[in-house]
């Protein structure tokens, strides 16, 4: 290979060379062997770091478990569903002397109190989810930032490798046209083989980068999805849940005091429908979120193969 082609080949060393030399125990036996090794190892240092980051991200995703929250939401929905407003309808108070009416009213109050306790469980689970996300999302975000840095570094190496490949192929065509002695022809054959090594390497890097970028985007989408879900829960608790509690307090107060619940009953029914619908949807969203997290974890696991091939 000529001095000028060596100079062009050297352009491939940056920034790959630094990352590779940090982990390579010894240099190749000859300049030609070193160039072959460079063609087969370009970007390997960055790929190895991506392997580590992928492992971290998968562990973080698999640690997330929303089953306790989903169970609490389902329990609250079921408790709300059991609340029977017919038991405290004003018409029932025409038969106040009947024990049945009193028992029904007491049952209504007991079921209301049960729903309140379950609602507290949901509130605690949502607060726990917020704490977990605050603690974990920072680490996930930092890992994704570094992930992007490593991917961009590999992309730069790919661009440099593609330029080197084009230069070498152009030179080979010129040298083949010029002919030359046996040594020159042997050098052309070696450089051609070296080009093929780089072609294979670039394909490996391209496959790794493509897979990494897709999974990284899904990780970012997952972060946004978790934030949206938490916000929805908090809004539901501060909105529909608190509105329902406020309406039911008046109804339960009347019932407990032995008075008809007519004044606030219809408003309580309307608030009940709203909060019941909200909790039902939240339970569904929670289950869907858990499935999405499991799918993301599997995608991160599958990313190991192309990254390892490039490492």
N, C-alpha and C positions, 0 to 999 in steps of 0.2 A: 504494500500500500504506500502511496506517495506521502510526502510530508504534508501536502495540502489536505489530502484526505484524512490524515491523522488529526489535523487541526479541526476539521469538520466533525470528526468522530468525537473529539474531546468536548464538543458543545453538548453532547448528551450527558456529560458527567454532572451537569448542574441543573437542578439541585439534587439529583439522585445520588451522586457520589458520596456526599457527606452522610446521608442516611445509611448508605450501604457500608461504608467504611467503619461506621460505629459498631456494626454487628458482625462484620466479616473478620474471622480470626487471622487470615493470612492472605497475601496477594497471590494472584495467579502466577504460573511459572514463567510466562513470557508475555510481551506486549500483545501478541495475537490472541493468546489465551485470555488475557485480561479483557480485551475487546469482546471476545465471545462471552465471557462471564458477564460483562456489562450488558450485553444484548439480552441475556437470559434473566438477569437479576434487576433490571432497571425498575425502580419504584418499589422494590421489595421491602425496604425499610418502612415506607409509608403504609404499605399493605399490611405489614405485621402490626403496626399500630392500629389500623382499622380492625384487625382481628380482635385485639384487646378491647377496643371500644365497643365493638359489636357484642362481645360477651357481657360487658358491663350493662349495656342497654337491655339486653335480653333478661338479665337478672333483675333489673329494676322493674321491667314490665311484669315478670312472673310473680314478683312480690305483691303486686296489687291484687286485692281480693275484695270484691264488693258484695259478697254473699250476705254478710250480717246486715248491711244496709238494705239490701233487696228484701230480706226476710222481714225486717222491721216495717218497711213500706207496705208489703203485702199484708202483714198483720193489722196495720192501721186501716188499710182499705177494707179488710174483712170486718173489723170492729165498727167502722162507720156504716158499713152495709147492714149490720145487724140492728142499728139504732132505729126503733119503730116509733115514728111520730104519731101514729094512730093512737098509741097508748095515752097521749096527753092532749088529744083533741077536745075542744070545749064541750062537745056533746057528751063526752064521757063523764062530765061533772054533774049531769042531771041525775046520775045514779051514784052519788058520792057515798051514800050509806052502804053501798055494796062493797064487800072486801075485795072483789076482783078489780075494781077501779083503782083502789089504793095499791094493790100489788103490781098492777101494770105501771103505775106512775113510779113506784119504787124501782121496778126493773129498768125503766127508762133512765133514771138517774144513775143506777149502777152501771149500765152500759155506757152512758156518757162518761162516767169517771174512768171506766176501763179504756175507752178511746183516748182520754186525756193521758193516761199512763203510757199507752202505746205511742202516742204522739211525742211524749218526752223521750222515749227510746229512739225515735226517729231523729229528734233534735240532737241527741247526744251522738248518734252515728254520723250525722252530717257534720257536726263540729269535729269529730275524730277524722273524718275524711278531709276536712279543710286542713287540719294539722298535718296529716300525712302528705297531702299534696304540697303544702308549703315546704316541708322538709325534703321531699323527694324531687320535686320538679326542678329545683335549682341544679341538682346533680345531673339530671337528665338534660337540661338545657346546656350545661357546660360540656357534657359529653358530645352533644350534637354539634356544638360550635367547633370543637376539636375535630369531630368527624368530617365536617365540611372543609376544614383546613387541609386535612390529609387528602381528601378527594381532589381538591383543587391542585394540590402539589403533584398528585399523580397525573392529572390532566395536563399540567405543564410539561411533565416528563414525556407524556404521549405526544404532545405537539413537537417537542424537540426530537424525539425518536422518529417521528414521521418526516421531519425535515432532513435528518441524517440519512434516513432510508432513501429518500428521493435523491439526495446528493450522490450517495453511493451508487445507486442504480444508473444515474446519468454518467458517472465516471466509468462504471463498468462497461457501458455501451461504447464509450469513446475508446477505452483501452482494448476492447474486443475488436473494434474496427482497425486499430493500429497494429494488431497482431503482436509480435514479440517472440522472445525465446521461450523455452520451456518453463523457466522460473517465473516469467511474467504471466504466462498462462495459468500456472499453478496459483499465483497470487490472485488472479481474477476468480478462479474457482473457490478459493478460500473466502474472498470477499463476498461472492455470491451466496455461499453457505451462511456467512455471517448475516447477510440481509434476511435470509429465510429465518434465522434464529430471532431476529428482531421482529419480523412479521408475526411469528408465533407469540412472542412476548407482548406485543401491542394488542393482539387479540385477547390475551389473558387479562391485561390491564383494562381493556375496554369492557370486557364482560364484568369484571369486578366493579368498575366505576358505575356502570349502568345499574347493576343490582343494588349497589350501595346507595346511589342517589334515590332510587325508588323507595327503598326501605326507610331512608332518612326522612323523606317527605311524609311517609306514613307515620313515622314517629312524631313529627311536628304536628300533623293532623290530629294524632292522638292527644297531644298536649292541649290543643285547642278544644278538642271534644270533651276532655275531662274538666277543663275550666268552665265550659258552657254548661255541662251537667251540674257541677257544683253551684253555679250561679242560679240555675233553674230551681234547684232544691231550696236554696236560701230564699229566693223570691217566693216560692210556694209556701214556705213556713212563715215568712213575714207577711205574706198577703192573704191567700185563701185560708190557711190554717188559723191565723190570728183573727181573721174576720169571723170564721165559724165559731171560734171560742167565745168571741165577744157576743155574738148573737145567742149562743146556747146558754151563756151564763144567766141571761135574763129569763129564759124559758125555765131553766132548772131552778132558779130562785123562786119563780112563781109556783112551780110544781111542789117544791120542798115545803113552801109556806102553805100549801093546800089551796092555792088559787088557780083558776084556769090560765092556760098559757097562750090564750088567743092573741094578745097584742103583738107578740114578737114571733109567733109560730111560723108564719109564712116566710118571713125574712130568714129565719133559721133554716127552713127547708131549702131555700134558694142557696144559702151559704153552704149548706150540707152537700148539695149537688156539686157545687164548685170544688170544694175541698176533696170530695170523694173522687171526682174526675182527675184532679191534679195528682193525687196519690197513686191512683191506678196507672196513670201515664208515667209517673216517676218510677214506679216499680218496673214497668216495661223498659223504660230507658236504661235503668240500672242493669237489667239483665242483658240488654243489647250491648251496653258498654263493656260488661264482663266478657261477652263473646268476642267483641272487637279487640279487647286486650289479649285474649288467648290467640286470636288469629295473628295479631302483631308479633307476639312472642314466637309463634311458629315461623313467621316470615324472617324474623331476626335469626332464628336457628338455621334456616335454609341459606341465609347469607354467608354462613361460615364457609361453605364449599368454594364459591368463587373467590372469596377473599383469601382463603388458604392456598388456593391454586396460584394466586398472584404473589403470595408472601415468600 
